[in-house]
Amino acid sequence: MIYDFDYLNSQSLPPVAIIGSGPAGVSLSKTLAQHGIPNLILEAGGFDWSDELQETCRGEVVGDEYWELEFSRLKYFGGSSNHWTGFCRPLDSVDFARRDDLEDHIGWPIQKSDLDPFQSDANEILELPSVKERNVDKDLKEVEFAKSPPVNFAEKYRTFFETSDLSHLCLNANVLSLTAENGRVVSIEVSNLAKDTISVRPKTVVLCMGGIENSRLLLWSNEVSPEPIVQRAETLGKYWMDHPHNIGGHVEFTHSVGEFSFPWSYSFFAPTEEAMRRYQILNACVRVRYGREGASQRGIKDFARAAICKSRLLSDVVEETYGKGLTCGTEIELVWEQQARAENRIELSRTKTDGFGVPRPLLYWEKSPLDYRTAKVAMELLGRHLAGTGHGWVRSFDHIIEAKSHPVQGWMAGHHHMGGTRMAERQEVGVVDANLKVFGMDNTYVLGSSVFPTAGHANPTYTIVQLAVRLGRHLALRPS
Ligand SMILES: Cc1cc2nc3c(=O)[nH]c(=O)nc-3n(C[C@H](O)[C@H](O)[C@H](O)COP(=O)(O)OP(=O)(O)OC[C@H]3O[C@@H](n4cnc5c(N)ncnc54)[C@H](O)[C@@H]3O)c2cc1C
C-alpha cells in the first residue's frame, strides 16, 4: 500500500524498513514480498519532483570538474531511475578480483559467480536480454551492453505498491538521522516538508539512498547518535568513484568492425583481463560509433580528409593554418574504471546545512595517474587491433597521449556514484560485509553502488539490482 507521512504516527513498522525508493529500494522490496516478508520503504519525496526537497541534494565538489550534485540524482519516488539512460551490463570477473599488481587494491569479498544466479531476476526487473562478448585478439574483446527501455521504477511499480499487502511505501518521509544503541539502529528520525518529525523504531533497516546519500546519512548519524552506526569509520565516505568519460580521439574505419548490434550503432571494446594485468591498467570501454557514411559512398572531400587525417603532421598543419579542429573519421568515446582511492571521498560540510539542518555533502573527486594511463592504453589497444587487422586506424588526442589531464567535453563522468560504504572482508578496510551488513551492527544494511569496492567499466544499476535480489533472499532466509 502507499501512505503518506502521517501513517508513521499510527503504525508499528513492518520487520524491514528500507530507506529510498530508487532501483535498489524497489528491487529489494519486491524481492522481500516474493519471499513473504512485509517491508516498508521510507521515501523522502512524493510522486513528483519538489524544488524544496531536491535542494537538499546540493553540495560542493573539490577537484576535477564534476556535475552539480543536485542535478546528478533525483529525490522522489523512483529516485534517479526517473532520468537514467538505461545502459546495462554485469561487471566482469576481473572487477571482483583483488589486483596485487595495483596499489591499495582490495577487490570484492564476493565473486562474479555470487551474483550470476541473480541475472535472470535483474533482466526481468530491468527488461533486458542477456549480453555477449567475444575476444577479438588476446588484448581486446568486443562487449555488448543491453538497453533498458529505460525502466522508470516509479511508473513500473506504482500499481504493485498500491495493491501489495507486503510491500508498503511511505512518501514524504525524509530520513534525517539514525540512532544506535547496543549494536543496533533503534530509531530513525523522519521529517516531512512541513518539518513535522517523528522517530520510528525499526527491526531491520536497509539504506538505499544512492551513492552519495548513503555515506552522508551514516557520517551525520555517527556524529549525532550517542553510539556510532559505523564503529570503525576510517573508510566511511572514502574510495568514492565515478566512470570518467572523455572523447579520446578519432577512428577511420575501412568497414564495420563490430559483430554485435546495438540500438545506436556503437561497437564497444574493452581490454581483456590478460591485457589489464600485463599493462597494469584498470577496466575500460572504448565506444566507437560507425561513421556518417561507408567507405564506398565517399566523395572527393572525404578522400582528401582521410588522406590528411592519416598523417599527424599534415593534420597538425591543417589545424594550425586554418585554426579549426579537424574531424578525422568518427569520434571515440572512452568510459572507464576509476581507481578506488581514499582521497576521493564524501565528507560533511562544516559550514553549510540543508533546510533540515543536515550538513551538505562535500565531494572530493580527482582522476589519478593510473586513471589517465588506463585511458591512454585502452586507446592504444584499439589502435593496434584495427591497424593489425586492416580494419582502420586510430588517432588519439594529445591529452590522451600525454596522460596528465583531460579537457571537459560534454559528459565528464557518468553520474555513477560508487564507493563510500564499500564491501570488504574486514571492518578496517570497509563499511559493510559480504552480506551488506554494517560491520558491528546487528540490524543495519547498506545497498547500492556505494558498496562497490571497484567500479569496472559497466554502468552500475544492473549490479545494484543483482545485489538487491541477493540481499532480499539473504534477509528472507536468515534466522529471525
Ligand atoms: C542522467 C543519468 C543517467 C544515468 N544513466 C545510467 C545508465 O545508463 N545505466 C546505469 O546503470 N546507470 C545510470 N545512471 C545511474 C542510475 O540512475 C543509478 O545507478 C541508480 O538510480 C541508483 O539506484 P539507487 O536506488 O541506488 O539510488 P537512487 O536512484 O539515487 O535512489 C535513491 C532513493 O533514495 C531516496 N532518498 C534519498 N535521500 C533520502 C532520505 N534522506 N530519506 C528518504 N529517502 C531518501 C531518493 O529520493 C531516491 O528515491 C544514470 C544516472 C543519471 C543521473
The ligand as a Gaussian input file, in Angstrom:
#p B3LYP/6-31G(d) Opt

LIG

0 1
 C       21.454000      11.316000     -16.163000
 C       21.739000       9.945000     -15.601000
 C       21.879000       8.874000     -16.480000
 C       22.168000       7.587000     -15.958000
 N       22.273000       6.542000     -16.829000
 C       22.555000       5.310000     -16.360000
 C       22.658000       4.184000     -17.245000
 O       22.524000       4.305000     -18.460000
 N       22.941000       2.966000     -16.705000
 C       23.111000       2.790000     -15.361000
 O       23.377000       1.664000     -14.945000
 N       23.001000       3.832000     -14.511000
 C       22.725000       5.078000     -14.964000
 N       22.602000       6.123000     -14.094000
 C       22.776000       5.859000     -12.651000
 C       21.487000       5.283000     -12.055000
 O       20.466000       6.249000     -12.119000
 C       21.777000       4.875000     -10.614000
 O       22.774000       3.857000     -10.633000
 C       20.553000       4.309000      -9.904000
 O       19.450000       5.161000      -9.969000
 C       20.921000       4.070000      -8.445000
 O       19.820000       3.476000      -7.790000
 P       19.635000       3.615000      -6.208000
 O       18.297000       3.085000      -5.899000
 O       20.821000       3.063000      -5.527000
 O       19.692000       5.202000      -5.929000
 P       18.721000       6.368000      -6.434000
 O       18.146000       6.055000      -7.741000
 O       19.500000       7.632000      -6.281000
 O       17.539000       6.356000      -5.375000
 C       17.728000       6.798000      -4.061000
 C       16.371000       6.993000      -3.411000
 O       16.554000       7.380000      -2.051000
 C       15.704000       8.469000      -1.739000
 N       16.322000       9.237000      -0.654000
 C       17.471000       9.948000      -0.706000
 N       17.706000      10.539000       0.475000
 C       16.677000      10.178000       1.299000
 C       16.358000      10.469000       2.647000
 N       17.119000      11.274000       3.386000
 N       15.239000       9.926000       3.176000
 C       14.431000       9.098000       2.449000
 N       14.694000       8.817000       1.135000
 C       15.806000       9.340000       0.585000
 C       15.612000       9.232000      -3.051000
 O       14.500000      10.084000      -3.097000
 C       15.537000       8.102000      -4.060000
 O       14.225000       7.645000      -4.222000
 C       22.317000       7.410000     -14.563000
 C       22.162000       8.491000     -13.694000
 C       21.874000       9.751000     -14.209000
 C       21.717000      10.896000     -13.258000

